[in-house]
Amino acid sequence: MSVTVRVPAKVNVQLAVGAARPDGFHDLANVFLAVSLYDEVTATPAGELRVTCEGPDADQVPLDRTNLAARAALALAERYGRAPDVHLHIAKDIPVAGGMAGGSADCAGALVACDALWGTGASREELLEICAELGSDVPFSLVGGAALGTGRGERLTELEVGGDFHWVFALASRGLSTPAVFREFDRLGQGLDIPEPVADQAVLDALAKGDPAALAVTVSNDLQPAALSLFPELGDTLAAGRAAGALAALVSGSGPTTAFLATDARSASDIAGVLRASGTCRDVRTASGPAAGATVLGS
């Protein structure tokens, strides 16, 4: 028997970042929107913990116990006093090291798949607690939809969304390290008064109304200057998307994937075509949100 779980990518429609805390983390006001790019994680009984991966950039995914999916299996097994004997196979479609929480998605997917495979019967609250221990974005990968993340981003308040939002994602020629982007954020902010991060009510209202034009004028990402500092070529991609008619253009999370909000599906397709021809990115994907969180597809 095996269990397969589908998990979505995310885009941050607002990412407000506070100053570094004594523990090195940053307080966030992180408005997540799950989008219809998915990884699938399949858990199968095995003689020992093993991870395999296929799909775009799969060669960049670690297959040892540092992999977040493996860490999810280890954490659940430890909590329920059992051996983590499982083969986790990851079918990747979310960009690797792209600022769209692909690793976090795999972590949530593995947790849900192992829970179903082993029959541990963990409650949603227990699963979210384990998610928060494993990474700041992991709880949202389990929940999906739209949510405001506070603290490190792991404390979630689910949000109402009144319609579909259509996006174009431009994949960069190389990855960006999330810790490196936060270090650059700290460097750029030296000597500045960095305010406490607060969710923008205009962002929440635009999501609730399902209004892409209203959302476009409110999206923001405090990590974007740091990502552009480390990867200046992303500025050319952002400019190309704006010129193609995107309502808004921003770096997704810590980057380097860039996200473009479109009026509708047809507009998204047109923007994607222009970006593909622009020579400013290596690939382009379209998606819509909100998308469901970690979902068991079958066993």
ZILINLIN-V270306 format. One record per residue. N is the residue number from 1. RES is the residue in one small letter. NEAR is the number of other C-alpha atoms within 8 Angstrom. D_LAST is the distance of its C-alpha to the last C-alpha in Angstrom with 2 decimals. Layout:
n=N res=RES near=NEAR d_last=D_LAST
n=N res=RES near=NEAR d_last=D_LAST
//
This chain:
n=1 res=m near=6 d_last=6.42
n=2 res=s near=9 d_last=5.18
n=3 res=v near=15 d_last=4.26
n=4 res=t near=13 d_last=6.40
n=5 res=v near=16 d_last=9.24
n=6 res=r near=14 d_last=12.26
n=7 res=v near=18 d_last=15.64
n=8 res=p near=18 d_last=19.11
n=9 res=a near=16 d_last=22.49
n=10 res=k near=11 d_last=25.49
n=11 res=v near=12 d_last=29.16
n=12 res=n near=12 d_last=31.82
n=13 res=v near=12 d_last=34.20
n=14 res=q near=15 d_last=36.37
n=15 res=l near=14 d_last=36.51
n=16 res=a near=13 d_last=39.53
n=17 res=v near=12 d_last=40.20
n=18 res=g near=11 d_last=42.63
n=19 res=a near=10 d_last=44.71
n=20 res=a near=10 d_last=43.34
n=21 res=r near=8 d_last=43.00
n=22 res=p near=5 d_last=44.43
n=23 res=d near=5 d_last=40.97
n=24 res=g near=6 d_last=40.70
n=25 res=f near=8 d_last=38.11
n=26 res=h near=11 d_last=39.08
n=27 res=d near=15 d_last=38.73
n=28 res=l near=15 d_last=36.99
n=29 res=a near=16 d_last=36.78
n=30 res=n near=14 d_last=33.69
n=31 res=v near=13 d_last=32.61
n=32 res=f near=14 d_last=29.09
n=33 res=l near=15 d_last=27.64
n=34 res=a near=17 d_last=24.07
n=35 res=v near=13 d_last=24.10
n=36 res=s near=11 d_last=21.91
n=37 res=l near=9 d_last=21.54
n=38 res=y near=11 d_last=18.08
n=39 res=d near=16 d_last=16.48
n=40 res=e near=13 d_last=12.80
n=41 res=v near=16 d_last=11.72
n=42 res=t near=14 d_last=9.02
n=43 res=a near=15 d_last=9.24
n=44 res=t near=11 d_last=9.51
n=45 res=p near=9 d_last=11.98
n=46 res=a near=9 d_last=15.46
n=47 res=g near=6 d_last=19.09
n=48 res=e near=8 d_last=19.92
n=49 res=l near=11 d_last=18.97
n=50 res=r near=12 d_last=18.74
n=51 res=v near=11 d_last=18.32
n=52 res=t near=9 d_last=18.38
n=53 res=c near=11 d_last=18.93
n=54 res=e near=9 d_last=19.67
n=55 res=g near=8 d_last=21.33
n=56 res=p near=7 d_last=24.70
n=57 res=d near=8 d_last=26.59
n=58 res=a near=10 d_last=23.87
n=59 res=d near=5 d_last=26.85
n=60 res=q near=6 d_last=27.83
n=61 res=v near=9 d_last=24.75
n=62 res=p near=7 d_last=25.44
n=63 res=l near=10 d_last=23.16
n=64 res=d near=8 d_last=24.71
n=65 res=r near=7 d_last=24.38
n=66 res=t near=8 d_last=26.14
n=67 res=n near=11 d_last=23.06
n=68 res=l near=12 d_last=21.94
n=69 res=a near=14 d_last=18.25
n=70 res=a near=16 d_last=19.51
n=71 res=r near=12 d_last=21.78
n=72 res=a near=15 d_last=19.06
n=73 res=a near=13 d_last=17.33
n=74 res=l near=9 d_last=20.86
n=75 res=a near=9 d_last=21.82
n=76 res=l near=12 d_last=18.99
n=77 res=a near=11 d_last=19.51
n=78 res=e near=10 d_last=23.23
n=79 res=r near=6 d_last=23.07
n=80 res=y near=7 d_last=21.25
n=81 res=g near=6 d_last=23.24
n=82 res=r near=6 d_last=20.73
n=83 res=a near=6 d_last=20.58
n=84 res=p near=10 d_last=18.57
n=85 res=d near=10 d_last=17.28
n=86 res=v near=14 d_last=14.37
n=87 res=h near=14 d_last=14.14
n=88 res=l near=15 d_last=13.66
n=89 res=h near=11 d_last=13.79
n=90 res=i near=13 d_last=15.33
n=91 res=a near=10 d_last=15.86
n=92 res=k near=13 d_last=19.04
n=93 res=d near=9 d_last=20.72
n=94 res=i near=11 d_last=22.44
n=95 res=p near=11 d_last=25.87
n=96 res=v near=11 d_last=26.36
n=97 res=a near=12 d_last=29.18
n=98 res=g near=16 d_last=29.79
n=99 res=g near=12 d_last=30.12
n=100 res=m near=14 d_last=26.94
n=101 res=a near=13 d_last=24.93
n=102 res=g near=14 d_last=22.54
n=103 res=g near=10 d_last=22.51
n=104 res=s near=12 d_last=22.11
n=105 res=a near=16 d_last=19.15
n=106 res=d near=15 d_last=17.42
n=107 res=c near=15 d_last=18.48
n=108 res=a near=17 d_last=17.04
n=109 res=g near=17 d_last=13.71
n=110 res=a near=17 d_last=13.63
n=111 res=l near=13 d_last=14.82
n=112 res=v near=12 d_last=12.22
n=113 res=a near=15 d_last=9.33
n=114 res=c near=14 d_last=11.39
n=115 res=d near=12 d_last=12.25
n=116 res=a near=10 d_last=8.84
n=117 res=l near=11 d_last=8.28
n=118 res=w near=6 d_last=11.91
n=119 res=g near=7 d_last=12.30
n=120 res=t near=7 d_last=15.41
n=121 res=g near=6 d_last=15.73
n=122 res=a near=7 d_last=17.72
n=123 res=s near=6 d_last=19.52
n=124 res=r near=6 d_last=19.66
n=125 res=e near=6 d_last=23.13
n=126 res=e near=8 d_last=22.13
n=127 res=l near=11 d_last=19.54
n=128 res=l near=10 d_last=22.30
n=129 res=e near=8 d_last=24.79
n=130 res=i near=11 d_last=22.89
n=131 res=c near=14 d_last=22.43
n=132 res=a near=13 d_last=26.19
n=133 res=e near=7 d_last=27.01
n=134 res=l near=10 d_last=25.17
n=135 res=g near=10 d_last=26.68
n=136 res=s near=11 d_last=28.54
n=137 res=d near=11 d_last=26.17
n=138 res=v near=16 d_last=22.88
n=139 res=p near=15 d_last=23.06
n=140 res=f near=12 d_last=23.50
n=141 res=s near=18 d_last=20.51
n=142 res=l near=13 d_last=18.44
n=143 res=v near=9 d_last=20.63
n=144 res=g near=15 d_last=21.32
n=145 res=g near=13 d_last=23.81
n=146 res=a near=13 d_last=27.25
n=147 res=a near=13 d_last=28.72
n=148 res=l near=15 d_last=31.83
n=149 res=g near=15 d_last=31.38
n=150 res=t near=12 d_last=34.36
n=151 res=g near=10 d_last=35.35
n=152 res=r near=11 d_last=33.72
n=153 res=g near=14 d_last=31.43
n=154 res=e near=14 d_last=28.99
n=155 res=r near=11 d_last=30.46
n=156 res=l near=11 d_last=29.00
n=157 res=t near=7 d_last=30.48
n=158 res=e near=8 d_last=28.37
n=159 res=l near=10 d_last=30.48
n=160 res=e near=7 d_last=31.03
n=161 res=v near=11 d_last=30.71
n=162 res=g near=9 d_last=32.63
n=163 res=g near=9 d_last=31.39
n=164 res=d near=9 d_last=29.77
n=165 res=f near=13 d_last=31.28
n=166 res=h near=14 d_last=31.30
n=167 res=w near=12 d_last=31.49
n=168 res=v near=16 d_last=32.36
n=169 res=f near=12 d_last=31.50
n=170 res=a near=14 d_last=33.76
n=171 res=l near=14 d_last=32.49
n=172 res=a near=14 d_last=35.23
n=173 res=s near=6 d_last=36.48
n=174 res=r near=5 d_last=35.60
n=175 res=g near=10 d_last=33.80
n=176 res=l near=12 d_last=35.31
n=177 res=s near=8 d_last=34.80
n=178 res=t near=9 d_last=34.13
n=179 res=p near=6 d_last=36.44
n=180 res=a near=8 d_last=39.09
n=181 res=v near=14 d_last=39.02
n=182 res=f near=11 d_last=39.48
n=183 res=r near=8 d_last=42.32
n=184 res=e near=12 d_last=43.93
n=185 res=f near=11 d_last=43.59
n=186 res=d near=10 d_last=45.46
n=187 res=r near=7 d_last=48.07
n=188 res=l near=7 d_last=48.72
n=189 res=g near=9 d_last=49.03
n=190 res=q near=6 d_last=51.55
n=191 res=g near=4 d_last=54.51
n=192 res=l near=5 d_last=52.90
n=193 res=d near=5 d_last=52.24
n=194 res=i near=7 d_last=48.49
n=195 res=p near=6 d_last=47.72
n=196 res=e near=8 d_last=45.02
n=197 res=p near=10 d_last=41.90
n=198 res=v near=7 d_last=41.56
n=199 res=a near=12 d_last=39.28
n=200 res=d near=8 d_last=41.25
n=201 res=q near=6 d_last=41.40
n=202 res=a near=9 d_last=41.98
n=203 res=v near=14 d_last=38.55
n=204 res=l near=10 d_last=36.90
n=205 res=d near=8 d_last=39.03
n=206 res=a near=12 d_last=38.18
n=207 res=l near=14 d_last=34.44
n=208 res=a near=12 d_last=34.98
n=209 res=k near=9 d_last=37.10
n=210 res=g near=11 d_last=34.80
n=211 res=d near=11 d_last=37.93
n=212 res=p near=13 d_last=37.50
n=213 res=a near=8 d_last=41.28
n=214 res=a near=10 d_last=41.64
n=215 res=l near=12 d_last=38.75
n=216 res=a near=10 d_last=40.31
n=217 res=v near=7 d_last=43.50
n=218 res=t near=10 d_last=41.82
n=219 res=v near=11 d_last=39.09
n=220 res=s near=9 d_last=40.07
n=221 res=n near=14 d_last=38.98
n=222 res=d near=8 d_last=41.25
n=223 res=l near=13 d_last=39.70
n=224 res=q near=12 d_last=40.69
n=225 res=p near=8 d_last=44.21
n=226 res=a near=12 d_last=42.92
n=227 res=a near=16 d_last=40.38
n=228 res=l near=11 d_last=43.21
n=229 res=s near=8 d_last=45.55
n=230 res=l near=8 d_last=43.28
n=231 res=f near=8 d_last=42.24
n=232 res=p near=9 d_last=45.14
n=233 res=e near=8 d_last=43.90
n=234 res=l near=12 d_last=41.29
n=235 res=g near=8 d_last=44.29
n=236 res=d near=9 d_last=44.76
n=237 res=t near=13 d_last=41.21
n=238 res=l near=11 d_last=41.67
n=239 res=a near=8 d_last=45.00
n=240 res=a near=12 d_last=43.61
n=241 res=g near=14 d_last=40.94
n=242 res=r near=12 d_last=43.59
n=243 res=a near=7 d_last=45.89
n=244 res=a near=10 d_last=43.18
n=245 res=g near=9 d_last=43.11
n=246 res=a near=14 d_last=40.42
n=247 res=l near=12 d_last=41.11
n=248 res=a near=11 d_last=40.29
n=249 res=a near=12 d_last=39.52
n=250 res=l near=12 d_last=38.38
n=251 res=v near=13 d_last=36.73
n=252 res=s near=15 d_last=33.12
n=253 res=g near=12 d_last=33.01
n=254 res=s near=15 d_last=34.61
n=255 res=g near=16 d_last=34.36
n=256 res=p near=17 d_last=34.98
n=257 res=t near=13 d_last=32.90
n=258 res=t near=16 d_last=35.16
n=259 res=a near=13 d_last=34.06
n=260 res=f near=14 d_last=35.96
n=261 res=l near=15 d_last=35.77
n=262 res=a near=17 d_last=36.49
n=263 res=t near=12 d_last=37.85
n=264 res=d near=8 d_last=35.22
n=265 res=a near=8 d_last=32.82
n=266 res=r near=6 d_last=35.80
n=267 res=s near=10 d_last=37.66
n=268 res=a near=16 d_last=34.68
n=269 res=s near=10 d_last=34.60
n=270 res=d near=9 d_last=38.36
n=271 res=i near=14 d_last=38.25
n=272 res=a near=12 d_last=35.56
n=273 res=g near=8 d_last=37.84
n=274 res=v near=11 d_last=40.79
n=275 res=l near=16 d_last=38.99
n=276 res=r near=12 d_last=37.76
n=277 res=a near=6 d_last=41.38
n=278 res=s near=8 d_last=42.83
n=279 res=g near=7 d_last=42.29
n=280 res=t near=12 d_last=41.39
n=281 res=c near=13 d_last=37.67
n=282 res=r near=10 d_last=35.47
n=283 res=d near=8 d_last=32.81
n=284 res=v near=12 d_last=32.12
n=285 res=r near=9 d_last=29.03
n=286 res=t near=11 d_last=28.94
n=287 res=a near=11 d_last=26.59
n=288 res=s near=11 d_last=26.89
n=289 res=g near=12 d_last=26.25
n=290 res=p near=14 d_last=25.27
n=291 res=a near=12 d_last=21.55
n=292 res=a near=11 d_last=18.78
n=293 res=g near=14 d_last=17.79
n=294 res=a near=16 d_last=14.54
n=295 res=t near=9 d_last=11.82
n=296 res=v near=10 d_last=8.07
n=297 res=l near=8 d_last=7.22
n=298 res=g near=6 d_last=3.76
n=299 res=s near=6 d_last=0.00
//
